[in-house]
């Protein structure tokens, strides 16, 4: 039997609360070298914010605002305004190929992994999937 999502997922996932602001997301992503963060509310995943979402929010203010005003804008912007709200999930026991196919079809860079109680267990990213297939190809 092939490996499952739980075999390659990132287990210690950094997530952020729905009521946080973009400046905190920016700080966490840049200092932690993080590209995707699940957004939670009451222990449930309600969205995902990516570096691309953050960059889009920053660029939207680039032309009209000086640096200090952009920083203030990030401090005032809720995560909810830029996150992806329609989140696709992975089951920890599903084959990696199934999760990878969904990521390709949906053109998404990550899938939060939820347990049976819909609690966040981990995250599988396109990098994890590529690493798995490269290692498998070497065998």
C-alpha positions in Angstrom: 0.0 0.0 0.0 1.2 3.5 -0.8 2.0 6.2 1.7 -0.8 8.3 3.1 -1.0 12.0 3.7 -0.1 11.6 7.4 3.3 10.1 6.3 4.4 13.4 4.7 2.3 16.1 6.3 3.8 18.9 8.5 2.4 18.1 11.9 3.4 21.2 13.9 1.4 23.7 11.9 1.4 27.4 12.7 -2.1 28.7 12.4 -3.6 32.1 13.1 -6.9 33.1 14.6 -9.6 34.7 12.4 -9.6 37.9 14.4 -5.9 38.6 13.9 -4.5 41.3 11.7 -2.3 41.0 8.6 0.8 42.6 10.2 1.0 39.6 12.6 0.6 37.2 9.6 3.4 39.1 7.8 5.7 38.9 10.8 5.1 35.2 11.4 5.5 34.3 7.7 8.7 36.2 7.2 10.4 35.2 10.4 9.3 31.6 10.2 9.7 31.1 6.5 6.1 30.0 6.3 4.2 30.0 3.0 0.7 28.8 4.1 -1.2 29.4 7.4 -4.5 27.9 8.3 -6.9 30.4 9.8 -8.9 29.1 12.7 -12.0 30.1 14.7 -13.1 28.2 17.7 -10.7 25.3 16.9 -12.0 24.9 13.3 -10.2 25.8 10.1 -12.2 28.5 8.4 -9.6 29.7 5.8 -6.0 29.7 4.6 -3.8 32.7 4.1 -0.8 32.3 1.8 2.2 34.4 1.1 0.5 35.1 -2.3 -2.5 36.5 -0.5 -0.3 38.6 1.8 1.7 39.9 -1.2 -1.5 40.8 -3.1 -2.7 42.8 -0.1 0.6 44.6 0.2 0.8 45.3 -3.6 -2.7 46.8 -3.6 -1.4 49.6 -1.4 2.0 49.9 -3.0 1.2 52.7 -5.5 -0.8 55.0 -3.3 0.8 54.8 0.1 4.2 55.4 1.6 5.9 52.6 3.6 4.6 53.8 7.1 1.0 54.0 5.8 1.3 50.5 4.3 2.4 49.2 7.7 -0.5 50.9 9.4 -2.9 49.4 6.8 -1.6 45.8 7.5 -2.1 46.5 11.2 -5.7 47.5 10.5 -6.6 44.7 8.0 -8.3 41.6 9.3 -7.0 38.2 8.1 -10.5 37.4 6.9 -10.3 40.1 4.2 -7.5 38.3 2.3 -7.7 34.7 3.2 -9.1 32.0 1.0 -12.4 31.0 2.5 -13.3 28.0 0.4 -10.8 25.5 1.9 -10.2 22.0 0.6 -9.0 19.5 3.2 -7.1 16.3 3.3 -7.8 13.2 5.3 -4.7 11.9 7.1 -5.4 8.3 5.8 -6.0 9.1 2.2 -3.3 8.2 -0.4 -0.8 11.0 -1.2 -1.7 10.7 -4.9 -5.4 11.6 -4.1 -4.4 14.7 -2.2 -1.9 15.6 -4.9 -4.5 15.2 -7.7 -6.9 17.5 -5.8 -4.2 20.1 -5.4 -3.4 20.0 -9.1 -7.1 20.2 -10.1 -7.9 23.0 -7.8 -4.6 24.8 -8.4 -3.9 25.1 -4.7 -0.6 25.0 -2.8 -1.7 23.3 0.4 -4.4 21.2 2.1 -5.0 21.4 5.8 -5.2 17.9 7.3 -8.2 17.3 9.6 -8.9 14.4 12.0 -12.4 12.9 12.3 -13.4 15.6 14.8 -12.5 18.3 12.1 -9.5 19.4 14.2 -6.3 20.6 12.5 -3.7 17.8 12.5 -1.3 19.1 10.0 -0.7 20.6 6.6 0.4 19.0 3.3 2.0 21.4 0.8 3.0 21.1 -2.9 6.6 21.0 -1.7 5.8 17.9 0.5 4.2 16.2 -2.4 7.1 17.0 -4.8 9.6 15.7 -2.3 7.6 12.5 -1.9 7.4 11.9 -5.6 11.1 12.7 -6.1 12.1 10.2 -3.4 9.8 7.6 -4.8 11.3 8.0 -8.3 14.7 7.4 -6.9 13.7 4.0 -5.5 
